[in-house]
Amino acid sequence: MSERAKLTLIVVTPRGKMLEEAADSLIIPGKDGYIGIMRDHMPMLAATSQGEIKYKTDGVEHSFPIKDGIAEVRDNTVTVFTD
């Protein structure tokens, strides 16, 4: 899958940008359950819960731990603001 056909996942904490990766799909722990996101997802804001963001890139699954925060989905970019 080309880079143009991927999402961009960005995780920001008070210390700065901690992660910026291309992903085919991802799952975020939300306050009301897990949120699955793929390319061309509708724009949204969601509260996140402590847990792990799980994302796939070229068939390989990765994870990144987060605490409570906010996730923004817009223009194939998912930005998570967390502690």
N, C-alpha and C positions, 0 to 999 in steps of 0.2 A: 504494500500500500504506500502510495507516495506521501510525502510530508504534507502536501496540500489537502489530502483526504483525511487528515488526522485532526484531533482536538489538541489544544494547548492547555496543559494543566499547570497552574501556578499556585504555589502555597506561600503566603506571606505571614510573618509573625512580627511582633514588635522589634525583633532584631534584624528584620529585612527579609528579602526573598530567600526562601529556603529550598525551593524546588521549582524548576521549570522544565517540563518534559512534554514530548509529543506522545499522544495516546490514541489508540483506536477506540477505546471505551473505558468508562470508569464507574465506580460505585462509591458513593459518599455516605457516611453515616449521618443521617438527618435526625432531627428531634422527633419526627413522627415515623421513623423507619428509614430503611436504606433507599437511596435515590440513584437510579441508573441513568447514565448520560452517554449518548452517542452523538456523532456528528449531526449538525443541523437541529439540535435540540432547541426548543423554544426558549426565549430569554426568561430568566427567573432569578429570584433571590430566595435562599432557604437557610434556616438556622441549622447548624451542624452540631453533632454530639461528639464527645470523646470517642475515639476509635481509630480505625485505619481506612484511609482512602486506598482502594484497590483499583489498579489500572492495568490495562493490557497494551503492550506495544509489540507489534509483529508476532503475536501469539504467545508472548512471554508475560506472565503476570508479575506485577510489582506491587509493593505496598508502602505507604508512608503514614506514620502515626500523626494524629491531630488531636487537639482538645476542642472544647466548644468554640463556636465561631459562626461565621457567615460565609455562604458560598454564592457567587454570582456566575451565572451562565449567560454569555452574550457573544455572538459572532464566532462560534466555535472555540471560544476561550472560556475555561472554567478557572475562576480565581477564588481561592479559599483564604479568608482572613481568619487567623486563629492565634491563640496564645502559645 
